[in-house]
Amino acid sequence: MSDAVSAAWERIEAAERPTLEQLFARDAERVAKLASRLDWGRADDGDETAGGIRFDWSKTHLDDDLMAAFEDLAEAREFARHRAALLGGEKVNVTEGRAAEHTAQRGVGSDASVEEAAALHARMQMLVEAIHAGTLGEVKHLIHTGIGGSALGPAMAVDALTRDLARVDVHVVSNIDGLALEAAFAACDPATTLIAVASKTFTTIETMTNAASALKWLADGGVSDPSGRVIALTASPEKAVEWGVDETRVLPFPESVGGRYSLWSSIGFPVALATGWDDFEAMLAGAQAVDEHFRDTDGRANLPLRAAFADQYYTSVRGCQTRAVFAYDERLALFPDYLQQLEMESNGKSVTADQRPVSGPTAPITWGGVGTDAQHAVFQLLHQGTHLVPVDFIASIAPGDMLDPAHHRILLTNCFAQGAALMKGDKGKDPARHFPGDRPSATILADDLDAAALGALIAFHEHRVFANAVLLGINPFDQFGVELGKRMAKDIEAGGGDFDASTTALLDAAGLT
């Protein structure tokens, strides 16, 4: 750790700790300083994708002094250089010697990578529109097999954007448990179903096992050419062709696009098929608006970086081990699950990018749920428990339903009231009814949860993860922690491995020896 980094952390750790109410009382401009909108498109020009999101971090303990100290930390960590390297297609994934070019899929990156992404998107668009036009016969269903980033992103986006109408009914299957695949089979007709196989390497055991079972289901259901019903989404197109997929139905994506950042590539095929190409393009456009903001804005005005300042403060200074995310919108029911992988797989590290032990905590545990359900399940601990848990609330001003407006009004009032209550607290008439207050939250409020807003929301969190990684000096783009358990499972399958007495007894009990 450099002297400049150490000095910045010393300032951050030595800062006074006023309560949230004191911070508001001291600064009449606090909301103006810490609540900002990010807009895209121009509604006055008839742009149907125009919209915006309000990011309100005023109910966190950030103040001018803390943000100045964090800006010094960002400078000491060379944030601007790392950002330029990311967006310029340099090898920022140092342990694997790769670039991380997910933003190029949205139009922000090196010229060559942006051009390649556009060509691959054009190929995908042609296939999507051909399917919608009936070129492959009647298609009512898609079973999408993938795992990790190849499943969480597509499942979340399809769920968020097709509550009212889907062009094709999509079922995302990730679990190797056969019950998951059987549930998809039960909802589909083999005669009108396509199979998408999403695997960067086209070797992932869960995905390929599920894909093989899906092809058998098609054959058993009377489909004469099951392989002809498969779409491959992969960075290894030659392996897909070897597996039997027609070359015209292989949708490649670059090796430099990581799994949990791959929704923008051909991994987003099920989203485009379900919503239509216009919505997929709108999702890319919303993400691009955030990319451009992230690229062009410095210091505390950079919204993902500001969020990372708060994340680092609570994890490293206040000792918070978790961060909660509550979506007050049923369409975002899967968003906390998506963020779990994005944040914990990216920044759940114990060594720096140069292979040294970290000097403090890295990623907190991300968890959450859907409001108002969560209020009746976990908010007891948030308000009165012994753990300090920073909370993010996510909501949309426009409702997603056509029912009595009272539904959405009650939803939003509960969302805003919870943030206010966490901050204010209440003395109560006895200790059991005492709410300590001074508990932080942030609110992300979209004008509407359309495709562009969803794209912007995801891209904001991607850049927030990267900003946190730079402040920590870690690599957010590798994930070696997922490998050991998989390797040991393969040893068991091969009849080998040297295991502890407990694991050996479990294998014996399950008849796996």
C-alpha positions as CSV (number, residue, x, y, z in Angstrom):
1,M,0.0,0.0,0.0
2,S,1.5,3.3,-1.1
3,D,2.0,6.3,1.3
4,A,-0.7,8.2,-0.5
5,V,-3.2,5.3,-0.1
6,S,-2.4,5.0,3.6
7,A,-2.7,8.7,4.1
8,A,-6.2,8.8,2.5
9,W,-7.4,5.8,4.6
10,E,-6.1,7.5,7.7
11,R,-8.2,10.6,6.9
12,I,-11.2,8.5,6.2
13,E,-10.9,6.5,9.5
14,A,-10.2,9.6,11.6
15,A,-13.2,11.5,10.3
16,E,-15.8,12.5,12.8
17,R,-19.0,10.4,12.9
18,P,-22.1,12.7,13.0
19,T,-25.5,11.1,12.9
20,L,-27.5,11.3,9.7
21,E,-29.9,13.8,11.3
22,Q,-27.0,16.0,12.3
23,L,-25.7,15.8,8.7
24,F,-29.0,17.1,7.4
25,A,-29.2,19.8,10.0
26,R,-25.7,21.1,9.2
27,D,-26.1,21.3,5.4
28,A,-29.3,22.7,3.8
29,E,-27.9,21.6,0.4
30,R,-27.3,18.0,1.4
31,V,-30.0,16.5,-0.9
32,A,-28.8,18.6,-3.8
33,K,-25.2,17.4,-3.3
34,L,-26.0,13.7,-2.8
35,A,-29.1,13.1,-5.0
36,S,-28.5,13.2,-8.7
37,R,-30.3,12.2,-11.9
38,L,-28.9,10.4,-14.8
39,D,-30.9,11.0,-18.0
40,W,-30.8,9.5,-21.5
41,G,-32.6,10.3,-24.8
42,R,-34.8,13.3,-25.4
43,A,-38.5,13.0,-24.9
44,D,-39.1,16.3,-26.7
45,D,-37.6,14.8,-29.8
46,G,-40.1,11.9,-29.6
47,D,-37.5,9.4,-28.3
48,E,-39.6,6.7,-26.8
49,T,-36.6,5.3,-24.8
50,A,-36.0,8.7,-23.1
51,G,-36.0,8.5,-19.3
52,G,-33.8,8.8,-16.2
53,I,-33.0,7.5,-12.8
54,R,-32.5,9.4,-9.5
55,F,-29.6,8.2,-7.3
56,D,-30.1,9.5,-3.8
57,W,-27.2,8.8,-1.4
58,S,-28.1,11.6,1.0
59,K,-29.2,9.1,3.7
60,T,-25.7,7.7,3.9
61,H,-23.0,9.1,6.2
62,L,-21.0,10.6,3.3
63,D,-20.3,14.3,3.7
64,D,-18.0,16.8,2.0
65,D,-14.9,15.9,4.1
66,L,-15.4,12.2,3.7
67,M,-15.9,12.5,-0.1
68,A,-12.8,14.7,-0.4
69,A,-10.8,12.0,1.4
70,F,-12.2,9.3,-0.8
71,E,-11.4,11.4,-3.9
72,D,-7.8,11.4,-2.6
73,L,-8.0,7.7,-2.2
74,A,-9.3,7.3,-5.8
75,E,-6.4,9.5,-7.0
76,A,-3.9,7.5,-5.0
77,R,-5.3,4.3,-6.5
78,E,-5.0,5.8,-10.0
79,F,-8.7,5.4,-10.6
80,A,-8.7,7.5,-13.8
81,R,-5.9,5.3,-15.3
82,H,-7.7,2.1,-14.4
83,R,-11.0,3.4,-15.8
84,A,-9.2,4.3,-19.1
85,A,-7.6,0.9,-19.2
86,L,-11.0,-0.8,-18.8
87,L,-12.7,1.2,-21.4
88,G,-9.8,1.1,-23.8
89,G,-9.7,-2.7,-23.9
90,E,-6.4,-3.1,-22.0
91,K,-5.7,-6.4,-20.1
92,V,-7.3,-5.3,-16.8
93,N,-7.9,-9.0,-15.8
94,V,-4.2,-9.4,-14.9
95,T,-4.4,-12.9,-13.5
96,E,-5.8,-14.3,-16.7
97,G,-4.2,-11.8,-19.1
98,R,-7.5,-10.6,-20.6
99,A,-9.4,-7.5,-21.3
100,A,-12.9,-7.0,-19.8
101,E,-14.8,-5.6,-22.8
102,H,-18.5,-5.7,-21.8
103,T,-18.9,-2.0,-22.3
104,A,-17.8,-2.4,-26.0
105,Q,-20.9,-4.5,-26.4
106,R,-22.8,-1.3,-25.6
107,G,-20.7,1.0,-27.9
108,V,-18.1,2.2,-25.4
109,G,-14.7,0.8,-25.9
110,S,-11.9,0.5,-28.4
111,D,-12.9,1.1,-32.0
112,A,-12.1,-2.4,-33.1
113,S,-14.0,-4.0,-30.2
114,V,-17.1,-1.8,-30.7
115,E,-17.1,-2.7,-34.4
116,E,-16.8,-6.4,-33.7
117,A,-19.7,-6.1,-31.2
118,A,-21.9,-4.4,-33.7
119,A,-21.2,-7.1,-36.3
120,L,-22.1,-9.9,-33.8
121,H,-25.2,-8.0,-32.7
122,A,-26.3,-7.8,-36.4
123,R,-25.8,-11.5,-36.7
124,M,-28.0,-12.1,-33.6
125,Q,-30.6,-9.6,-34.8
126,M,-31.0,-11.5,-38.1
127,L,-31.6,-14.8,-36.3
128,V,-34.0,-13.3,-33.8
129,E,-36.0,-11.6,-36.5
130,A,-36.0,-14.7,-38.6
131,I,-37.4,-16.7,-35.7
132,H,-40.1,-14.1,-35.1
133,A,-40.9,-14.2,-38.8
134,G,-41.4,-18.0,-38.7
135,T,-38.4,-19.0,-40.8
136,L,-37.7,-21.8,-38.3
137,G,-41.3,-22.8,-38.1
138,E,-43.7,-22.0,-35.3
139,V,-41.7,-21.2,-32.1
140,K,-43.6,-20.6,-28.9
141,H,-41.0,-21.6,-26.3
142,L,-37.3,-21.3,-25.6
143,I,-35.5,-23.4,-23.0
144,H,-32.3,-21.6,-22.2
145,T,-29.6,-23.7,-20.5
146,G,-26.7,-22.0,-18.8
147,I,-25.4,-21.3,-15.3
148,G,-23.9,-18.4,-13.4
149,G,-23.7,-15.3,-15.6
150,S,-25.1,-17.2,-18.5
151,A,-28.4,-17.7,-16.6
152,L,-28.8,-15.1,-13.9
153,G,-28.7,-12.1,-16.3
154,P,-31.1,-13.5,-18.9
155,A,-33.5,-14.8,-16.2
156,M,-33.6,-11.5,-14.4
157,A,-34.0,-9.4,-17.6
158,V,-36.7,-11.7,-19.1
159,D,-38.6,-11.6,-15.9
160,A,-38.3,-7.8,-15.6
161,L,-39.3,-7.0,-19.2
162,T,-42.0,-9.5,-20.2
163,R,-44.5,-9.4,-17.3
164,D,-47.1,-8.0,-19.7
165,L,-46.1,-9.8,-23.0
166,A,-43.4,-12.1,-24.3
167,R,-42.9,-12.7,-28.0
168,V,-41.6,-16.2,-27.1
169,D,-42.0,-17.9,-23.7
170,V,-38.6,-18.3,-22.2
171,H,-37.6,-20.8,-19.5
172,V,-34.1,-20.4,-18.1
173,V,-32.7,-23.6,-16.6
174,S,-29.4,-23.5,-14.7
175,N,-29.6,-26.1,-11.9
176,I,-28.3,-29.6,-12.6
177,D,-31.1,-30.9,-10.4
178,G,-33.4,-32.6,-13.0
179,L,-36.5,-31.1,-11.3
180,A,-35.6,-27.7,-12.8
181,L,-35.4,-29.1,-16.4
182,E,-38.6,-31.2,-15.9
183,A,-40.5,-28.1,-14.9
184,A,-39.5,-26.4,-18.2
185,F,-40.4,-29.6,-20.2
186,A,-43.8,-29.6,-18.5
187,A,-44.5,-26.0,-19.7
188,C,-43.3,-26.5,-23.3
189,D,-44.3,-28.4,-26.4
190,P,-41.3,-30.1,-28.2
191,A,-42.7,-29.3,-31.6
192,T,-42.6,-25.5,-30.9
193,T,-39.5,-25.3,-28.7
194,L,-36.0,-24.1,-29.3
195,I,-33.0,-24.9,-27.0
196,A,-30.4,-22.3,-26.3
197,V,-27.1,-23.6,-24.9
198,A,-25.2,-20.8,-23.2
199,S,-21.6,-21.6,-22.2
200,K,-18.5,-19.5,-22.8
201,T,-16.3,-22.6,-23.1
202,F,-19.1,-25.0,-24.3
203,T,-17.8,-27.5,-21.7
204,T,-19.6,-26.4,-18.5
205,I,-20.8,-29.7,-17.0
206,E,-24.2,-28.5,-15.7
207,T,-25.1,-26.7,-18.9
208,M,-24.0,-29.5,-21.3
209,T,-25.7,-32.2,-19.2
210,N,-28.9,-30.2,-19.3
211,A,-28.5,-29.5,-23.0
212,A,-28.1,-33.2,-23.7
213,S,-31.2,-34.1,-21.7
214,A,-33.1,-31.3,-23.6
215,L,-32.1,-32.8,-27.0
216,K,-33.3,-36.2,-25.8
217,W,-36.6,-34.7,-24.7
218,L,-37.0,-33.2,-28.2
219,A,-36.3,-36.5,-29.8
220,D,-38.6,-38.4,-27.5
221,G,-41.3,-35.8,-28.4
222,G,-41.1,-36.6,-32.1
223,V,-38.7,-33.9,-33.3
224,S,-36.8,-35.5,-36.2
225,D,-33.7,-33.2,-36.0
226,P,-33.2,-32.1,-32.4
227,S,-29.8,-30.5,-33.1
228,G,-31.5,-28.3,-35.7
229,R,-33.5,-26.8,-32.8
230,V,-30.4,-25.6,-30.9
231,I,-28.9,-22.1,-30.7
232,A,-25.4,-21.9,-29.3
233,L,-24.3,-18.9,-27.3
234,T,-20.5,-19.2,-26.8
235,A,-17.0,-17.8,-27.0
236,S,-15.9,-21.2,-28.4
237,P,-17.9,-21.5,-31.6
238,E,-15.8,-24.4,-33.0
239,K,-16.7,-26.5,-29.9
240,A,-20.4,-25.8,-30.5
241,V,-20.1,-27.0,-34.1
242,E,-18.3,-30.1,-33.0
243,W,-21.1,-30.7,-30.5
244,G,-23.5,-30.7,-33.5
245,V,-24.9,-27.2,-33.7
246,D,-25.5,-25.8,-37.2
247,E,-22.9,-23.1,-37.8
248,T,-25.6,-20.6,-38.8
249,R,-27.1,-21.0,-35.4
250,V,-24.0,-20.3,-33.4
251,L,-23.9,-16.8,-31.9
252,P,-20.4,-16.1,-30.7
253,F,-19.2,-13.5,-28.2
254,P,-15.7,-12.4,-27.5
255,E,-13.4,-14.1,-25.0
256,S,-12.9,-10.7,-23.4
257,V,-16.5,-10.6,-22.2
258,G,-16.8,-12.3,-18.8
259,G,-19.7,-14.5,-17.8
260,R,-21.3,-12.2,-15.2
261,Y,-20.9,-9.2,-17.6
262,S,-22.2,-11.0,-20.7
263,L,-25.9,-10.1,-20.8
264,W,-25.0,-7.5,-23.5
265,S,-23.5,-10.1,-25.9
266,S,-25.2,-13.1,-27.5
267,I,-25.9,-14.4,-23.9
268,G,-28.8,-11.8,-24.2
269,F,-30.3,-13.8,-27.0
270,P,-33.3,-15.1,-24.9
271,V,-34.0,-11.5,-23.8
272,A,-34.1,-10.3,-27.4
273,L,-36.2,-13.3,-28.4
274,A,-38.7,-12.7,-25.6
275,T,-38.9,-8.9,-25.9
276,G,-38.1,-8.1,-29.5
277,W,-35.0,-6.5,-30.9
278,D,-36.1,-2.9,-30.2
279,D,-36.2,-3.6,-26.4
280,F,-32.8,-5.3,-26.5
281,E,-31.3,-2.3,-28.2
282,A,-33.0,0.0,-25.7
283,M,-31.4,-2.0,-22.9
284,L,-28.0,-1.5,-24.6
285,A,-28.7,2.2,-25.0
286,G,-29.6,2.7,-21.3
287,A,-26.4,0.9,-20.3
288,Q,-24.4,3.1,-22.8
289,A,-25.7,6.3,-21.1
290,V,-24.2,5.1,-17.8
291,D,-21.0,4.1,-19.5
292,E,-20.6,7.6,-20.9
293,H,-21.3,9.2,-17.6
294,F,-18.8,6.9,-15.9
295,R,-16.2,7.6,-18.5
296,D,-16.7,11.4,-18.6
297,T,-17.4,12.3,-15.0
298,D,-14.8,12.6,-12.2
299,G,-14.8,12.5,-8.4
300,R,-17.9,12.5,-6.3
301,A,-20.1,13.5,-9.3
302,N,-19.4,10.1,-10.8
303,L,-22.4,8.2,-9.5
304,P,-20.9,4.6,-9.5
305,L,-17.8,6.0,-7.8
306,R,-19.8,7.9,-5.2
307,A,-21.7,4.7,-4.4
308,A,-18.3,2.9,-4.0
309,F,-17.2,5.6,-1.5
310,A,-20.2,4.7,0.7
311,D,-19.6,1.0,0.2
312,Q,-16.0,1.3,1.3
313,Y,-16.9,3.5,4.2
314,Y,-19.4,1.1,5.7
315,T,-17.4,-2.1,5.0
316,S,-13.9,-0.8,6.0
317,V,-14.7,1.9,8.6
318,R,-18.0,0.9,10.2
319,G,-17.4,-2.9,9.9
320,C,-20.5,-3.8,8.0
321,Q,-20.3,-7.3,6.7
322,T,-23.5,-7.2,4.6
323,R,-25.4,-4.9,2.2
324,A,-29.1,-5.3,1.6
325,V,-30.9,-4.6,-1.7
326,F,-34.7,-4.3,-1.7
327,A,-36.6,-3.8,-5.0
328,Y,-39.9,-2.2,-4.5
329,D,-41.0,-3.5,-7.8
330,E,-42.1,-7.1,-8.5
331,R,-40.4,-6.9,-11.9
332,L,-37.0,-6.8,-10.1
333,A,-37.7,-9.8,-8.0
334,L,-34.5,-11.5,-9.4
335,F,-32.3,-8.4,-9.2
336,P,-30.9,-9.1,-5.7
337,D,-29.9,-12.6,-6.9
338,Y,-28.2,-11.1,-10.0
339,L,-26.3,-8.6,-7.8
340,Q,-25.1,-11.4,-5.5
341,Q,-23.1,-12.9,-8.3
342,L,-22.0,-9.6,-9.8
343,E,-20.7,-8.2,-6.5
344,M,-19.6,-11.3,-4.6
345,E,-17.9,-13.2,-7.4
346,S,-16.2,-10.0,-8.6
347,N,-14.9,-8.5,-5.3
348,G,-15.0,-11.5,-2.9
349,K,-11.2,-11.7,-3.0
350,S,-8.4,-11.9,-0.3
351,V,-5.5,-10.9,-2.5
352,T,-4.7,-7.7,-4.4
353,A,-4.3,-7.5,-8.1
354,D,-0.5,-7.9,-7.6
355,Q,-1.0,-11.1,-5.6
356,R,-0.5,-9.6,-2.1
357,P,-2.8,-10.2,0.9
358,V,-5.4,-7.5,1.2
359,S,-5.1,-5.2,4.3
360,G,-8.8,-5.2,5.2
361,P,-12.3,-6.5,4.2
362,T,-13.3,-6.6,0.5
363,A,-16.9,-7.3,-0.7
364,P,-19.6,-7.5,1.8
365,I,-22.3,-10.2,1.6
366,T,-25.0,-9.0,-0.8
367,W,-28.6,-10.1,0.0
368,G,-32.1,-8.7,-0.3
369,G,-35.6,-9.3,-1.5
370,V,-38.8,-7.6,-2.7
371,G,-40.7,-5.0,-0.8
372,T,-43.2,-5.0,0.8
373,D,-42.8,-8.7,1.4
374,A,-39.4,-8.2,3.0
375,Q,-40.8,-5.7,5.5
376,H,-42.7,-8.6,7.1
377,A,-39.7,-10.9,7.1
378,V,-36.3,-9.2,7.7
379,F,-36.8,-5.5,8.5
380,Q,-37.1,-6.3,12.2
381,L,-33.3,-6.9,12.2
382,L,-32.6,-3.9,10.1
383,H,-34.4,-1.5,12.4
384,Q,-33.7,-3.0,15.9
385,G,-31.0,-5.7,15.5
386,T,-27.4,-5.4,16.5
387,H,-26.0,-5.4,12.9
388,L,-25.5,-2.2,11.0
389,V,-26.7,-3.0,7.4
390,P,-26.6,-0.4,4.7
391,V,-29.7,-0.7,2.5
392,D,-30.4,0.1,-1.1
393,F,-34.0,0.7,-2.1
394,I,-34.9,0.4,-5.8
395,A,-38.2,1.6,-7.2
396,S,-40.0,3.0,-10.2
397,I,-42.3,6.1,-10.3
398,A,-44.4,4.5,-13.0
399,P,-46.3,1.4,-12.1
400,G,-45.9,-1.9,-13.9
401,D,-49.5,-2.9,-13.4
402,M,-52.9,-1.6,-14.6
403,L,-54.8,-1.9,-11.3
404,D,-56.1,0.7,-9.0
405,P,-53.3,3.3,-8.5
406,A,-53.6,2.7,-4.8
407,H,-51.4,-0.4,-5.2
408,H,-48.5,1.5,-6.5
409,R,-49.0,4.5,-4.2
410,I,-48.9,2.2,-1.2
411,L,-45.8,0.4,-2.6
412,L,-43.9,3.7,-3.0
413,T,-44.9,5.2,0.3
414,N,-43.7,2.1,2.1
415,C,-40.4,2.3,0.2
416,F,-39.8,5.9,1.1
417,A,-41.1,5.5,4.7
418,Q,-38.6,2.6,5.4
419,G,-35.6,4.8,4.4
420,A,-36.9,7.6,6.6
421,A,-37.6,5.3,9.5
422,L,-34.1,3.7,9.4
423,M,-32.6,7.2,9.6
424,K,-34.9,8.8,12.1
425,G,-35.7,6.0,14.6
426,D,-38.0,6.4,17.5
427,K,-37.4,6.5,21.3
428,G,-40.4,4.4,22.0
429,K,-42.2,4.0,25.3
430,D,-40.0,1.1,26.5
431,P,-36.7,-0.6,25.3
432,A,-38.6,-3.2,23.2
433,R,-40.2,-0.4,21.2
434,H,-37.0,1.6,20.8
435,F,-35.7,2.2,17.3
436,P,-32.1,3.6,17.4
437,G,-32.2,5.2,14.0
438,D,-29.1,6.5,12.2
439,R,-29.2,3.5,9.9
440,P,-28.0,4.3,6.4
441,S,-29.8,3.7,3.1
442,A,-29.7,4.8,-0.5
443,T,-32.6,5.1,-2.9
444,I,-32.5,4.4,-6.7
445,L,-35.7,5.8,-8.3
446,A,-36.4,5.2,-12.0
447,D,-38.9,7.2,-14.0
448,D,-40.1,3.8,-15.3
449,L,-38.7,0.3,-15.4
450,D,-38.5,-0.1,-19.1
451,A,-35.7,-1.8,-21.1
452,A,-33.5,1.3,-21.1
453,A,-33.8,1.9,-17.4
454,L,-33.0,-1.8,-16.7
455,G,-29.9,-1.5,-18.8
456,A,-28.9,1.7,-17.0
457,L,-29.5,0.1,-13.6
458,I,-27.3,-3.0,-14.4
459,A,-24.5,-0.9,-15.9
460,F,-24.5,1.4,-12.8
461,H,-23.9,-1.6,-10.6
462,E,-21.2,-3.1,-12.9
463,H,-19.3,0.2,-12.7
464,R,-19.9,0.4,-9.0
465,V,-18.3,-3.0,-8.6
466,F,-15.3,-1.9,-10.7
467,A,-14.9,1.4,-8.7
468,N,-14.9,-0.6,-5.5
469,A,-12.2,-2.9,-6.9
470,V,-10.0,0.0,-7.8
471,L,-10.3,1.5,-4.4
472,L,-9.4,-1.9,-2.9
473,G,-6.6,-2.6,-5.4
474,I,-8.1,-6.0,-6.4
475,N,-9.0,-7.7,-9.7
476,P,-12.8,-7.9,-10.1
477,F,-12.7,-10.0,-13.3
478,D,-11.3,-13.4,-12.2
479,Q,-13.2,-16.0,-10.1
480,F,-10.8,-18.8,-9.1
481,G,-12.9,-19.3,-5.9
482,V,-15.5,-21.2,-7.9
483,E,-13.0,-23.8,-9.2
484,L,-11.9,-26.0,-6.2
485,G,-15.3,-27.4,-5.4
486,K,-15.9,-28.2,-9.0
487,R,-12.6,-29.9,-9.3
488,M,-13.2,-32.1,-6.3
489,A,-16.7,-33.0,-7.7
490,K,-15.0,-34.2,-10.9
491,D,-12.6,-36.3,-8.8
492,I,-15.6,-38.0,-7.1
493,E,-17.2,-38.6,-10.5
494,A,-13.9,-40.2,-11.7
495,G,-13.8,-42.4,-8.6
496,G,-10.8,-40.7,-7.1
497,G,-9.9,-38.0,-4.6
498,D,-8.7,-38.1,-1.1
499,F,-11.4,-36.8,1.2
500,D,-11.9,-36.2,4.9
501,A,-13.9,-38.7,7.0
502,S,-17.1,-36.7,7.0
503,T,-17.2,-36.3,3.2
504,T,-16.3,-40.0,2.8
505,A,-19.2,-41.0,5.1
506,L,-21.6,-38.8,3.1
507,L,-20.5,-40.3,-0.1
508,D,-21.1,-43.8,1.4
509,A,-24.5,-42.8,2.7
510,A,-25.6,-41.5,-0.7
511,G,-24.3,-44.6,-2.5
512,L,-21.7,-42.6,-4.5
513,T,-18.6,-44.7,-3.7
